[in-house]
Amino acid sequence: MHLSTESALRARARKLGYAIRKSRSRSIHEDNLGQYALVKESNNEVVLGERFDASLEDIAEYLN
């Protein structure tokens, strides 16, 4: 996904009360697969990508 599209997706998520978190891990392991997680900001609940296994396309689909 293109960087400007990622920025637009982050803005849309923020508008809906979510935050997109990117994995900062340098190595991939079973608890962190190196992609993204979608977090509900009101209670810090992970709603998608608990193991940082959601792609930006998955998050876009969830938000639609």
Sequence and secondary structure as in RCSB ss.txt:
>XXXX:A:sequence
MHLSTESALRARARKLGYAIRKSRSRSIHEDNLGQYALVKESNNEVVLGERFDASLEDIAEYLN
>XXXX:A:secstr
  HHHHHHHHHHHHHTTEEEEE   SS BTTB SSEEEEETTTTEEEE TTS B HHHHHHHH 
